[in-house]
């Protein structure tokens, strides 16, 4: 089942998938014009999810969030319940004061998998049932009702994710928001700015303060986050485009092909050319 609402005046789109065997997303081909954020729930058995050509376990009774620029497919898509929306339907950046998820809930590097209690699953089931009912009710307030439900879903998922992320309830929200802002800034600037000091300056913090803050949350270092984001983008460009390694080097803000190749091999475990060759050979099987 695939349910879809499209706003003709704004281009806003909201979709719900349930028992849909063909549910996936290919950013560089069939979905290149559809920039959907995705919230996927696995209420069934453990399965494999492939994100940007990398395989991950998607455990039972968990939830996964994915950015609009990520390609993915599920081992058993028919067992997944998923919501998708674009920024024209609901912009999480413009409405961050409502949902407080920007720079946290959706990430290009660390795929956020949220464990769900029995109560959380019951609540999600109820919410999905209400979504389906509203999708099937065509009246003058349908768009408004579905938007309210989407906000409620995002807020609820954010609260579940945050409860497993924040090390102590005593820590002020300001610290958590700094991490969110850092992640958002990296997403916007990683192709041109590779140094922690650049982002620290935008946040009016010292690089050391940022490092200490990320350590408090048992997170990767700021430098690792920047490097991981660059590597993720390099993998995408190598796997899904025919751009040369030289072109990718300059696109990602490096001035020397050899330096970029060494950087990629250090972080990805293989050279750019070998990574691309392996991907092409596996697709040909």
N, C-alpha and C positions, 0 to 999 in steps of 0.2 A: 504494500500500500504506500503510495506516494501522494501526499496532500500538499497543495501549493496555493499560496496567496500572492498575487502581484498587484502592486499599486500602479496604475497607469500614469498617474500624474507625477510620481517621484521615481519610479523604477524600483521601488522597494520590494523585496521578496522575502517570504518566510516559507520554509518547507518542513515537513515532518515525514520521516521514513519509518515504517514498521513492517516487518515480514517482507522486505524488499531485497530480493537476491542480487540485483545489479547495483546496489548502492556502493559507489566509490567516488573518487575525485581525481582528475588528471589536469593539473593546472596549466601545463604547457600545450595541451592539445584540446580535447573536447570542452574543457571547463575554463579555457583561458579568458573568457569574457564574464564569467560568473565568479565574483569574489565573495565566497561564502565563508563565514565563521561556522564552525561545526561543534556541536555538543553531542557525543555519542555515548550511549549507555549499553553495557553488556549485562543483561539480566540472566544470561545462561551460562554455559560452560566456558572454560578458558579457551581462547583462540589466539591466533596470530594476527597482528595488524602490521601492515607494511606502510611506513611513512617515509616518503622521499627515498625509496629503494632500500630502506633499512627495516629489518624485521624486529618487532617487539612483542612481548607477551601482553595480552589484554585479558587480565584475570577475570573470573566470574564476579558478579556483583560489584562492578567498578564502573567508573565514568571517565571519559577521555575528552579533552578539549583540543581543537585543532584550528590553526590560523588559516586565513583565506589563501595564503601562498604555499600551502602544503598539499602535496599529492598523497593519496592514501588509498588503501584497499583492505578489506577484511577477509579473513579465511572463511568465515560464515556470515556474510552480510545479512542474510535472512534472519539472523538471531539478534540483530542490533536494532535498537530504537534510537533515532537521531533527529536532531533539530538543526536546521541551517538558516542563516539569515545574512543579508548583506548590510552594509553601512547605510544604504539609502532607506532601509526599513527601520534600522535602529543603530545609531552610531554610538558605540561604547565610549569613544573618546569625548564626544560632545556631552555625553550624559554620565560622565564618570562620577559625579556627585551622587547619582542615583544608585549605581551598581558597584562602584569601587573595584573594578576588575582589570582595568587597563594596566598592562605591564606585569600581570600576574596570572590571570586565568588562561590566557592564550599566549603561547610561546613558540618560537621557531626552533628552539634548542632543547629545552627540557620539557618533554611531553608529560603534562600533568595528568596523572592517573589517580583518581579519587576513590578511595574505598568507601563503600556504602553499607551502613547498618541496615538491619531489617526494617527499622522505622523509616530510614531515608528511602529505601526502595519502595516501600508502601506509598510514601508521599510522592515519589516520582511517578509511580504507576497511576495514582489519582490525578496528578497534574497532566500526564500524557492523555488520559481519558478525557479530561476537560478540553485539552487542545483539540483532540479529534472531533469532539462535539461542536466546538466553535468553528472549526474548519468547514463543517457540514451545515452550518447555520448561516445562510446568506441573508444578511439584513444590513441596515445602515450603520450599525455599530460593530460589525464583524472585525474590521481592521483595528479599531480601538481596543476591543476585547482581546484580540490575539496579541497586540502590543503589550498590554498589561500582563498577560500570561508569560510572554517572553521575558519581560523585566523580572517577574517573580521567579522564573526559572534561573536566570543568570544570578540574581541575588542569592538564591538558595544554594546553587552550586558553588558560588564564591565563598559563602559561609562554611560549607562543608570542606572545601579545599583549604581554606585559611585555618580551620581548626586543626588540621594535620600538618600545617606548615609553620605557624607561629609557635616558637618554643615555650612561651609563657604568656598567660593572659595579662600578666603584670607589665609587660613591655608596652610602651606607648605606641599608638597607631602611627605616630609621626615617623618612627623608624621603619615600619613596614611600608609606608608610602614612599619613603626615599628609595627603597629597593625597587618598587614599582616604577618610579620615575626613571631610575637608572636603566631598567630594562627597556622602557619605552624610548629613551634617548638613544640607546644602542641600536634598536631596531630602525630608527630614523637616520642614523649617521654612520653605521658600521662600514659602509663602503669607502668612506673618506677619512674617518677618524678611528685610529687603532689604539690610542693611548688612554690609560685610565685618567690621567691628569686632565684631559679634555672634558670628560664627563664629570669629573669631580668639580671642575671649575663651574660648569653649568649648574651644578647642585649646590654651589657655595660650600663645598666640603673639601677636606684634604684627601688625597689618595689613601693615606693611612687610615683615616676615619672611615672611609668607604670599606676598606678591607676588613677592619675590625667589625663593622656592622654586618657584613656578609658572613663572617665567621660566627657571629652571634646566632645567626639563623642556620648555621651548618650548611651554608651554601658554597658553591664554587666561588673562587676569588673573582673580583671584577675583571681582571685580565683574562681569566679563563672564559668568562661569559662572552667577552668581545671576540676572543679567538674562536670559540665554538660557533658563534653566529657567522663569522666569515667562512669557516669550513663548511657549514651547512649550505650556505649560498654557493660556494664553489662546487660542492657535490651536485647541487641541482643543475647548475649551468653545464657541468660536465656530462651529467646523465641525460638531461632533457633537451639540450641545445647542441648545435654544431659549431658553436663559437670556439675559436682556437684557444689554446692555453695562454698564448700571449694576450689575446683580447680579454680573457677572463682576469689575467694578472692586473691589467690596467683598470678594468671595471671595478675590481675590488680594492683599489687604492694602493697597489704595489707598483714600484717603479722598475723592478728587476725580475725577469722571469725565473731565473735560477733561485733567487731568494724566495719567491712565492712557492716554487716547487718544493724547496726544502721545508718551508713552513707547512705546506699541505701534507707532505710525507710524515713530518713529525707529529702532526695532529690526527691524521687519518690513517696512518700506517702503510700508506702506499703512495706512489707518485701520481700526479694528475693524469698522465698518459696511461698508466697501468690501470688506474681506477676506471677511466673511460673505456678502455679495451675490455676489461672484465665485464662491465655493464652491457656492452654491446654483444659480447659472446653469450651472456646469460639470457638476453632477450631473444637471441636467435635459436635457443634450444626449443 
